[in-house]
């Protein structure tokens, strides 16, 4: 299960932090490190700080965008201590671990950490299903990113040691890339039926993205939603209704 859990670092500025994070991960049995557009990597300093966890650095996956790092994950959790203008379901580090362990039996799970100085941007948090924070002294709640990873990784390790306590049947969820296809289909349909005006789209799509990220439709439910959108397009006489990139939408919903 731990091999299905990935730690994703976005635009990490200091290479020493990457090395320290690799060490923190290996301490707690995590081996899957993703680096999104790192500022300075590979680096001798990262290697030095990693100590006995250099193998994690050597096997790290380096990508250009967050979408590449989480596209095949069914659960994405963003770390942030800040209150956001839109709010995802929020967990502390222990609750996060208790959620991640049963999910990781069948699904790839990503825990995303932002930049050392600014953390995750709103548009990055918007791609997550859940938000995790670390309890700390209100007078000084600031943690180094490697410390934050160490705390979350420790809670995951402990939850994994007591996994029977959190043993439960987990539904089959779509991957992030499948949800992105759904969002494209939804946007195309809403524009096509003039529910949203292209020149003045407002915040409707953003709010719908947040709604579906919070609710996390199961794979079968997503198939039904795709079938509904295909039917709406067909009944509305939209020219590309039968040529949508994902032609399986209706057939998948029929099967389900």
N, C-alpha and C positions, 0 to 999 in steps of 0.2 A: 504493500500500500504506500509506503513512504516514497517509492520510486515514481509514483504517479503524482507526487506533489512537487511543484516547481516554485522556486523563488525567483521572482522577476525584478530586476533592478533597472530603473529608467534613468538614463543620462547621468550615471554616477560620475561625480567630478573628480574625486580623489582616488587614485588607484589603490592606495593602501586600504581603503574601505572595502574594496572588492576582495582583496586577500583576506582581510579579517572576517568578512562575511562567509567566505568559503570555509574558513576554519570553524566558525560558529555552526555552519550547516553540518559539517562532517561530525562535529561533536555530538549532534543530535540525530544522526542517521539520514540526513537529507543529502542528496547528491545531484539534484537536477537544478542547475543554475542557468538562468537566461539573462543576458545583458542587452538592454535596448539602447543603442547608440551611446556607448560609454565614451566619456571624454578623453581618457588616456588608457588605452588597453590594446594589446598586451603590455605589461609593464614589469620591470624588475622589482619594483616596490610591491606590487601586488603579489608576486611570487614569494618575496621575502616574508610578507605578513601572513601568507597562507600557511607557512610552516609545513606540517604534514598533510595539508589538504591541497597540494598543488595539482593532484589528479582532477579535482573539481574544476580548477581553472582550465586545465588542458581539455576537458570535455565540455566546457561551457558552450552554450549556444548563443551566438552573437547575431542580433537582428537589428534592422533599422527602425522598426515601428512597434508600438505596443500591440497592434493588431496581429502582427506576425507571431508575437510571443504567446498570445492567448487564444489564437483562432481555433485550436483544437481542444480547448478546455470547456468543460461543462459548468464549472463553478469558478468565478473570478472574484477574489476578495482584495479590495484596496485598503491600504493602511493610511490612516489619517486621524489626527487628534482634533482637527478643525471641524466646526459646524459648517455644513454646506448649505447653499441656498436651496438645494433639493436634497432630500435625506433618504439614503438607503437604510435598510435594516442594519442596525449597529450592534456589534458584538465586542466584548473585551477579548483579550488574547486567549484566555482559557475557553471561553465559549466558541471562539474561532476554531480552536483545535478539536473540540468536541463535535463540531460540524464537519470539519475537514476529514477526519479519520474514516467515518462510515462512507462519505462521498467518494473517497479515494480508492475504495475497493473496486469500483467499476469505472470511475471517470478520472480524467486528468483534471487536476485542480491547480490554480495559480494564485499565489499571494504576491501582490504587487507593492513594491516600495518605490517612493519617488526620490527626487533629488535631495541632496543633503540640506540645501538652504530653503527650498520652496516646497518640497514634498510633491504630491500629485496635483496636477492641474484639474480643474473642474471637468474638462472634457475627457480626462483619463479616468477619473472617478465614475463618470457617466457610463463607462464601458464595463463597470463592475456590477456584480449582483449584490454584494454585501460590503460593509465597511467595518474594519477592525481598528480598535484603539488600544493603547496600553495605559493602564492605570498608573498614575504618577502624582507626585506632589504638585498641587495646584500652583504653588509659588514658583516652581521650576520644573515643568513637565518635559523639558527638552531632552531627547535622547539622541546619541550618535546613532547613525543608521545601522552600524554593525551591532550595537547593543539592542536595537529594536528587533533585528532579525534573530539575535540570540534568544531573546525572551519568547518570541513567537515560536521559534524552533523548539525550545525547551518544552513549551506547553504541548506542542504536537508530539514530541517524544513521549511525554508522560501520558497523554491520551492514548497513544499507540500501545503503551505497556498495559493499559487497562481497557483495551479495545472492546472487550465483551460488555463492558458497562455501557458503551455507546453503540452496541451492535443493533442495527435496525435495517429493515429493508429500505433500500433507496430506489426511487423511481429512475427510469431512464430519461436523462435530460439531453437536449440537443447541444451540440458544440457551439461555441461562440460564432464560428463562421456560418453555421446554419441559421443562427439568429440574425446575423447580418443580412443574409439572403432574404429572410422574412421581412426585415425592415425595408430593404430595397423594394420588395413586392408591395408592402403596405404603402410606402411613399408613392410608388407608381400608380397604385389604385386610387388613393385619395386625391392625387392631382388629376387623374383621369376622369373622375366623377365630379370634379370641381368642389370637393369638400374643402380643399385647400387651394388658395390662389397662389400660383407660382411666384408672382411678383411681390406678394405679401403673405408669406407662409406663417408668420408669427411663431409661436412656441409650441404649436400642437404636436409636431413630430418629436420634439425633445421630450415633451411630457409623456407621449406614448412610449418612447424608448425607455424612460424611467419606470413607467408602469409595468411594462413587460419584463424589464430586468429585475424589478422587485418581486413580481409574482412568479417568475421562472416557470413558464409553461413546460410541461413534460413533452417528450418527443412526439408522442401520439397526439397530444393536444395541439402542438405546433403544426402537425400535418393537417389537422382539421381546420385550423386558422388559414393555412395556405390554400386549402380547398375552398373555403368561404371567399377568399380574395379572388381566386380564379373564377368562381361562379359570378361574383359581382362584376368582374371585368367582362365576362362573356355576356351577361344580361345587359350590360351597359353598352355593348357593341364596340368596345375599345379595340382598335385595330391590332394591337400587339397582345391581345388576351391569350391567343393560342401559340404565341411565340415567346413566351416568358422564358428567361434563361433556365429556370428550374421547372421543366415540364412535368416533373413527377408530383407536383403539388397536389393535384386533384386525385391522381391514382393512389398516392400515399394515404390521403384522407379516406378514400374508399376502403382501402385495406384495413384501416384502423377502426 
